[in-house]
Amino acid sequence: MKNIYRSILLVVGCFAATIAVAEPPIRPGDHVAIIGNTFADQLRIHGYLETLLLQHTADDPVSIRNLGWGGDMLTGRDRPTGFPSEEITLRSHKTDVIVACFGMGESFAGEKGVPDFRSQLTALLESHAGKTYNGESPVRLILVSPIACEDLGELTPRRDQRNQDLAAYTEAMQEVATAAGVPFVDLFETSRYLMDEPSGPNLTNNGIHLNRFGYWAISYTLCDQLTADEDEPAEQPWLLRIDAARQTSEARGVEISDVVADSSGLRFEVTETSAPKLGPPTDSPLPPQLEFVRDTLAIENLAPGDYQLTVDGKLITTATAEAWSRGVAIDSSPIHRAAEAYRARVNDKNLQFTYGWKTLNQVHIVGERRSSPSGQKLPAEQIEFNRIANELDESLRKPIELKRRHWRVSPVEP
């Protein structure tokens, strides 16, 4: 069991924040706007980061609007005719903090483009300096680096050169952030660390665009860095540890009580005191760095054989006594399913906001159909989509319900 703790400490150390601040970059109650490139844009599709931030600030939840746009660069952020300005949207959201994700598209200019990138990034910070989008206090900014380029064989023939360039742009971003006194999140090193691990699924589709698993994996470290607090460590996953022979227990993230071992197996009560971790969107083995980001149940001194875990009578997973002694990931208990349902609501909110903010058919706005019945109805539809998004946003303020549940580990009949 000590190996489990060592592994968790290793992961926490490897994923530690690269920012040192008196207050966390994102604070409870903040209205957050995310701007930037494809990485930023697709954060809203998967919803992992936003769900984690909402769980972290459950007592006073953040409110997030994702203004990312695929392909955006610092000097290339074109919008359709008549599109509302970014400032209008930031003021409408009463934005307290902007999370800016750039550097991937710019890095294709190579190292010779680094000086221009540094100047453009400084200009971005200056363009928001002193602006009070929330009507009260100057907006805060956070800079987020690009991820590394993953080795996908023939799909990424210049991977080493790409990573040299991305490292240079990440370094430039950190220098600008330091000079301006704003928080900086280094996703380049974190992602390269995971990409270089030989085991586990790929993180990207094409080397530079994360897939669903990639967003799940990166969102954990990104959330930890965005909420880094010198006085309060980041939430760690649940760890339930039981000695079946002694009927003793200890736990983190939950409370264990009423442990009873008999001929029918092991039963105990679990009181949830914190939100669970979101399970990975894959059945494949994970790299070791990520196995210990998952909620885990470890049981020592079970007799040899196979055992199944049920929670409130629902089958969760089955493993051997040896596997239980090492620790088994728990991702599909009732509260884990509730967390996934909550993430689905996050994604629905983002979709409704996108329908109202980024109308998909511009011909109804500035084209030949603007005078058609559907074109004339579009402004009212946009208002309705925004109303729905705001309503869903308000509903997300209610966190998933923590309960006391009955857990049982029983021998599997041969």
Salt bridges, closest charged atoms under 4 A:
GLU23 OE1 - ARG27 NH2 3.63
ASP30 OD2 - ARG140 NH2 2.47
ASP41 OD1 - ARG44 NE 2.84
ASP41 OD1 - LYS358 NZ 3.91
GLU50 OE2 - LYS349 NZ 2.62
ASP60 OD1 - ARG397 NH2 3.87
ASP72 OD2 - ARG77 NE 3.78
ASP72 OD2 - ARG79 NH2 2.70
GLU86 OE2 - ARG77 NH2 2.33
GLU86 OE1 - HIS128 NE2 3.82
GLU87 OE2 - ARG91 NH2 3.09
GLU87 OE1 - LYS131 NZ 3.64
GLU175 OE1 - ARG118 NH2 3.07
GLU189 OE2 - ARG192 NH2 2.89
ASP196 OD1 - ARG159 NH2 3.02
GLU235 OE2 - HIS56 ND1 2.70
ASP243 OD2 - ARG246 NE 3.98
GLU250 OE2 - ARG241 NH1 3.28
ASP258 OD2 - ARG404 NH2 2.97
ASP262 OD2 - ARG267 NH1 2.66
GLU269 OE1 - ARG404 NE 3.58
GLU269 OE2 - HIS406 ND1 2.86
GLU272 OE2 - ARG405 NE 2.46
GLU291 OE1 - ARG294 NH1 3.21
ASP295 OD2 - HIS336 NE2 2.76
ASP312 OD2 - ARG405 NH1 3.64
GLU322 OE2 - ARG326 NH1 3.35
ASP331 OD2 - ARG294 NH2 2.35
GLU340 OE1 - ARG343 NH2 2.87
GLU384 OE2 - ARG387 NH2 2.76
GLU391 OE2 - ARG387 NH1 3.05
ASP393 OD2 - ARG65 NH1 3.35
GLU394 OE2 - ARG397 NE 3.94
